Amino acid sequence: MTRKRIIALLSLVGIVAVALAAALTVQGKPRSSRAPFKPCGVYVGIQGNPAVYVMTIIPDDPSGNTFTAIVDYAEAEDNTAFGKFPEADTITCHYLRGVRTGKYTYDFTGVLYATDTDNLFMGRLVYICVASGEMSFSEDGSIMSLSGPLDYYSADQDQHMDKFPDDGQDPIFVFPGVSQAKRL
């Protein structure tokens, strides 16, 4: 081979190598090293009757496969669960646990408590609300959607006094929980 052909061949090999490296890289990182989606942050949304809520999501592990969330109902207009429990005057935050089911989806389960605080320091448990369903996120994590039932149980359905409905108990009523929230 002539010297010019060798230089041309080496130049072509160099160009192909640069093109392949660029094709395998996204935003300066090789595709294999990109971190998987991890839900985290503070989301604000509206649900139900209507209630403005603020959800804080904290990943439980570095992979983002599980998380814990605290949902504070900032402006709940009705703590009585649509009048089913008229003596309820205070609700706690909703405490959720999420487990990854897909790239941007999670199954969640959570619990909230309502009390009657009249003349009582700590309040008397009135009802337990158990939420479960699916949570999905937009690709950039800026929008979160929730869907799943809110099951309401009376305090009498917790004979074991562990703050969860006893096995075999049917909810007093079920509210179809659907919501969308935006990350701050």
N, C-alpha and C positions, 0 to 999 in steps of 0.2 A: 504494500500500500504506500501511496505517496504521503508525504508529510501533511499536505493540505487535507487529504481524506481522513487521516487519523485525527487531526484537530477538529474537523467537522463532525466526525463520529463521536468524539468525546464531548463536544459542545451539545450535540443532540441528546446524549445520555444524561448530561447535566440538566438540560431543560426538562426532560422527562422526569428526572428525580425530583426537581423542584415542584413540578406540576402535581406529582403524586403526593408529595408532602403537604402541599396546600390543600389538596382534595380531602386528605384525611384529618385536617385540622379545622376546628370551628372556634372562632373567637380566641385564637391563640392556644387552645388546648386540644390535645388529641381526643377524639371521640370517646375512647375507652376511659379517659380520666375525668370526664365530666361528672359532676356529682349528681345523684338522682334527686328528683324533686323532694323537698322537705317542707311540709306545711309549718309555718311559724308566723307569729306576728299578731297584730290586733285587727279584728274585723268588726265592722259596724253594720247592722241590718235591722230589718223590721219583720216581726212574726206575729201571727195570731190576732189579738183582740184590740187594737194593735199594741204591740210592745216593742219598743226600741231596745236592742240588746247590743252589748259589747262582748265579743268573744276573744279571749286571749289563748292562743295555741302555742304550746311548748313541746318540741320534739322530745321523746323519751330516749331515743338512741341516735347515734350518728348517721345511721342509714336512712332515717326518716320513716321507718316502717311502722312506728307507733307514736302516738302523741297523747298528751293530756290537755284538756281545754277547760277553761272556766268561763261560763256565760253569765254575765251580770245583766239583768233586766233593768235598764236605767229608768225607763218610764212605763212600767207595767201599769195599765189602767185598771186591771181587774185581777186581784190576787185570789179571788174566790173560785177560779176555774169555771168561768162563765155562769156563776151563780150556783153551781153544784155544791159548793162548800162555803156558805155565806159567813161562817164564823172565822174563816181564814183572813188574816189581815196583814201577814208578812210572808214573803217567800225568800228562800235562800238563793244563792247562785245555782246554776245548773253545772254539775261536774261531769265532764265527758271523758271517755277513753276511746281513741280511734286506732284502727288496725288497717294497714294498707291492703287493698284488694286489687289494685291496678296502678298504672303509672301515676294517675292523678285522682284516684278514688280511694275512699276509706269507708269501712263500716264503723259505726259508732254506737255506743251505749252510754247513757248518762242518767243521773238522778237529781231531782230537786225536791225540796221539802217546803211545806207551808205550815205556819203555826198561827195560833191564836194567842196574842200576847196580852190580852186584857188581864190586868192585875197579877200577872205572872212575870217573874224576872226572865226566865229562859223561854217561856212560851210552851204551849201544849201542841204536840204534833196533830195536825188536822188531816193533811193528805200527803201522799207521795206521788210524784210524777216521774215516770220512767220513760225516757226518750231512747229510740233506737232507729237506725236507718242507714242511709248512705250519704256521704259528704263527698262532693267533687269540687275540684279546683280548676280554674283556667290554667293554661300552660305556663303563664308567667306568675300564677299564684295571686293575682290581684282580685279575682272574683271567686267566691265560695258559694256553692249551692247545697242546701240540705233538703232531704226528703225522708220522711218516716213518721210513724205515729208517735203521739204523746199519750201514754197510758196513765190514767189517773186512778189511784187506789186510796181508799180511806185508811186512816190510821188503824182502824179495827182489823184491817187485813194484814197487819203485822203483829201477830200474836207472839212471835219469837222476840220481838222488840229489838231486831237487828237493823232497823231502819230500811228494810227492803220488804216488798210484799212477799208473803209466804208462798211456797210452791203450791200450784193448783188454783191460786186466786185469779179471778177474772177482773179486769178493770171495771170500775164504776162507769166510766165512759172513755172514749178514745177520740182524740182530736188529730185530724190529719195535718201533721207539721210539714209545711213547705216554706222555704225561706231562701233568700239570697242576700249576701253581704259583700261589702267592699273592704279591702285591706287599707288601713291608714298608711 
